[in-house]
Amino acid sequence: MATKKSIVKAIQKRSDGMCERCGGWGVDPHHLLEGSTKKETECVENVLWLCRRCHNYLHSSKGQAENYELKLDYQSRMLRLYDEKEARVIMGGKLLLDTENKLSRERECHWLR
C-alpha cells in the first residue's frame, strides 16, 4: 500500500528524518499493519520512519519477533483509545497476545513518546 504523502510528511517531522529504530537516516515508511486498505490503519501511529537496513530487517525472518512486539505496542494504544471490538477491526480482525497470553493495554509506542 502506498503511504499517503500527508502521513509520510508527518512521520518525517515526528522523527526529524531519522530512523525510528536505529537513529540513522530514515528513507522508508514501515506499516505495522501491512497490506490493509482500511482507512483506520492509514494513520501516523501505524507507520514508522526507518532506514533501509532496519526496514529490511523488520521484514526478514530475524526481525519477525521485533516486528510483532511493535505491533503489540500499536495494539495496546488502540485498546486504550477504542473498545475491544473497534480495536479488533483496526487490527485486521484479530487481536495479538503478548508472551503471557494476555491483551496488554500498558505497552507504549516508543515512536510516539
Helices and strands as residue ranges (DSSP letters): H 5-15, E 28-31, G 44-46, E 47-50, H 52-59, H 64-81, H 84-90, G 110-112
